[in-house]
């Protein structure tokens, strides 16, 4: 009996480590059917921490949108990723790009996270996962770490599935520069 509990314990540990380490890697980049590049991005309207009610993709027509999904407020990888986007926010603004973060956390959690980390971009509350699912960024009970670049006409131009939080913002800026030169 003791041996059986020990085996179950270690299997659970291995499963958890695999899941959490893999959220940012290609091994767990699935999450469902991805929207198609060069097609209209899935529309959404979600409540935000900014106090302005809901934010929709339509609100940003005429701007590039960096729509990034992440698992949970206040976790280490998500905090690093958010800090890097905030650190580079002036570069995004100079490129006419709006950063929008999405997770299943509620508006209150997002507000606390923004206050704690000094984030000046909106975080959207996808509490039922419907938008995460529409973007193929869903794993059971949380959003996966995926990012989508949407052009000023609402067309999906790039998908990032194997995101490394510490360097991701710079990757997005580089790709944004490439895309702006071709579109």
C-alpha positions as CSV (number, residue, x, y, z in Angstrom):
1,X,0.0,0.0,0.0
2,X,2.8,2.4,0.9
3,X,4.6,1.7,-2.4
4,X,1.4,2.3,-4.4
5,X,1.0,5.7,-2.7
6,X,4.6,6.6,-3.4
7,X,4.3,5.7,-7.1
8,X,1.1,7.8,-7.4
9,X,2.8,10.7,-5.6
10,X,5.8,10.7,-8.0
11,X,3.6,10.3,-11.0
12,X,1.5,13.3,-9.9
13,X,4.7,15.3,-9.4
14,X,6.1,14.3,-12.8
15,X,2.7,15.2,-14.5
16,X,2.6,18.6,-12.7
17,X,6.2,19.5,-13.6
18,X,5.7,18.4,-17.2
19,X,2.5,20.5,-17.5
20,X,3.9,23.7,-15.9
21,X,7.3,23.6,-17.6
22,X,5.7,22.7,-20.9
23,X,3.2,25.6,-20.9
24,X,5.8,27.8,-22.7
25,X,7.3,25.2,-24.9
26,X,6.3,23.7,-28.2
27,X,5.4,20.4,-26.4
28,X,2.4,22.1,-24.9
29,X,1.7,24.6,-27.7
30,X,-1.4,22.7,-29.0
31,X,-4.4,24.0,-27.1
32,X,-6.8,23.5,-29.9
33,X,-7.3,24.6,-33.5
34,X,-5.3,27.7,-34.3
35,X,-6.9,30.5,-36.2
36,X,-5.5,30.9,-39.7
37,X,-2.8,33.4,-40.6
38,X,-3.9,36.0,-43.2
39,X,-7.5,35.5,-42.2
40,X,-9.7,37.7,-40.0
41,X,-8.8,37.2,-36.3
42,X,-11.6,35.8,-34.1
43,X,-13.6,38.7,-32.7
44,X,-13.9,39.1,-28.9
45,X,-15.4,41.4,-26.3
46,X,-14.2,40.9,-22.7
47,X,-14.3,42.8,-19.5
48,X,-11.1,44.6,-18.5
49,X,-9.3,45.9,-15.4
50,X,-9.3,49.4,-16.8
51,X,-12.9,50.2,-15.7
52,X,-14.0,50.8,-19.2
53,X,-16.4,47.9,-19.4
54,X,-15.6,45.5,-22.2
55,X,-12.8,45.8,-24.8
56,X,-13.3,44.3,-28.2
57,X,-11.0,43.7,-31.2
58,X,-13.1,46.2,-33.1
59,X,-12.0,48.9,-30.7
60,X,-8.4,48.7,-32.1
61,X,-9.1,48.8,-35.8
62,X,-6.4,51.1,-37.3
63,X,-3.8,49.7,-34.8
64,X,-1.7,46.6,-34.5
65,X,-2.8,44.4,-31.7
66,X,-0.5,42.2,-29.6
67,X,-3.0,39.7,-28.1
68,X,-1.2,37.6,-25.6
69,X,-2.7,34.8,-23.6
70,X,-1.1,33.7,-20.3
71,X,-2.0,31.1,-17.6
72,X,-2.3,33.1,-14.3
73,X,-1.8,36.5,-12.7
74,X,1.1,36.6,-10.2
75,X,2.9,33.5,-11.3
76,X,6.6,33.7,-12.1
77,X,6.5,33.2,-15.9
78,X,3.4,35.4,-16.4
79,X,4.9,38.2,-14.2
80,X,8.2,38.1,-16.2
81,X,6.3,38.2,-19.5
82,X,4.1,41.1,-18.4
83,X,7.0,43.1,-17.1
84,X,8.9,42.7,-20.4
85,X,5.8,44.0,-22.3
86,X,5.6,46.9,-19.9
87,X,9.3,47.6,-20.2
88,X,8.9,47.9,-24.0
89,X,5.5,49.7,-24.1
90,X,7.0,52.9,-25.6
91,X,8.4,50.8,-28.5
92,X,4.9,49.3,-29.1
93,X,3.3,52.7,-29.0
94,X,5.8,54.0,-31.5
95,X,4.8,51.2,-33.8
96,X,1.0,52.0,-33.3
97,X,0.6,48.7,-31.5
98,X,-1.7,47.9,-28.5
99,X,-0.8,45.2,-26.0
100,X,-3.7,43.2,-24.6
101,X,-3.2,40.4,-22.1
102,X,-5.8,37.6,-21.6
103,X,-6.2,35.0,-18.9
104,X,-9.1,33.3,-17.0
105,X,-8.4,35.5,-13.9
106,X,-11.2,37.9,-13.1
107,X,-11.1,41.7,-13.4
108,X,-10.2,42.2,-9.7
109,X,-7.2,39.9,-10.0
110,X,-6.1,41.7,-13.1
111,X,-6.4,45.1,-11.4
112,X,-4.3,43.9,-8.4
113,X,-1.7,42.4,-10.9
114,X,-1.5,45.7,-12.8
115,X,-1.2,47.7,-9.7
116,X,1.4,45.4,-8.3
117,X,3.5,45.3,-11.5
118,X,2.9,48.8,-12.8
119,X,1.3,47.6,-15.9
120,X,-0.2,50.3,-18.2
121,X,-1.9,48.0,-20.7
122,X,-5.3,46.3,-20.4
123,X,-5.7,42.8,-19.1
124,X,-8.9,41.0,-20.3
125,X,-10.9,38.6,-18.1
126,X,-11.7,35.5,-20.1
127,X,-13.3,33.8,-17.1
128,X,-15.1,31.1,-19.1
129,X,-12.2,30.5,-21.6
130,X,-14.3,31.2,-24.7
131,X,-11.9,33.6,-26.3
132,X,-8.9,31.4,-25.3
133,X,-10.7,28.5,-27.0
134,X,-11.5,30.6,-30.1
135,X,-7.7,31.3,-30.5
136,X,-6.7,27.7,-29.8
137,X,-5.0,28.8,-26.6
138,X,-6.8,26.6,-24.0
139,X,-5.7,23.8,-21.8
140,X,-8.5,22.5,-19.6
141,X,-8.8,25.3,-17.0
142,X,-6.4,28.0,-18.2
143,X,-5.0,29.8,-21.2
144,X,-1.8,28.7,-22.7
145,X,1.1,31.1,-23.3
146,X,0.4,32.1,-26.9
147,X,0.6,35.4,-28.6
148,X,-1.1,36.7,-31.8
149,X,-0.2,39.7,-33.9
150,X,-3.3,41.3,-35.6
151,X,-2.9,44.0,-38.2
152,X,-4.8,47.3,-38.3
153,X,-7.5,45.7,-40.5
154,X,-8.1,42.9,-38.0
155,X,-6.2,40.3,-40.0
156,X,-4.2,37.7,-38.0
157,X,-0.6,38.0,-39.2
158,X,1.5,36.0,-36.8
159,X,1.1,33.3,-34.1
160,X,3.7,32.6,-31.4
161,X,3.2,29.2,-29.7
162,X,6.5,28.4,-28.1
163,X,6.8,31.5,-25.9
164,X,9.8,32.1,-23.6
165,X,8.6,34.9,-21.3
166,X,12.0,36.6,-20.7
167,X,12.7,37.3,-24.4
168,X,9.2,37.2,-25.9
169,X,8.5,40.9,-26.1
170,X,11.6,41.5,-28.1
171,X,10.6,38.7,-30.5
172,X,7.2,40.3,-31.0
173,X,8.8,43.7,-31.7
174,X,11.2,42.2,-34.2
175,X,8.4,40.3,-36.0
176,X,6.2,43.4,-35.9
177,X,8.9,45.4,-37.7
178,X,9.2,42.7,-40.3
179,X,5.5,42.6,-40.9
180,X,5.1,46.3,-41.1
181,X,7.6,46.3,-43.9
182,X,5.7,43.8,-45.9
183,X,2.1,44.8,-45.4
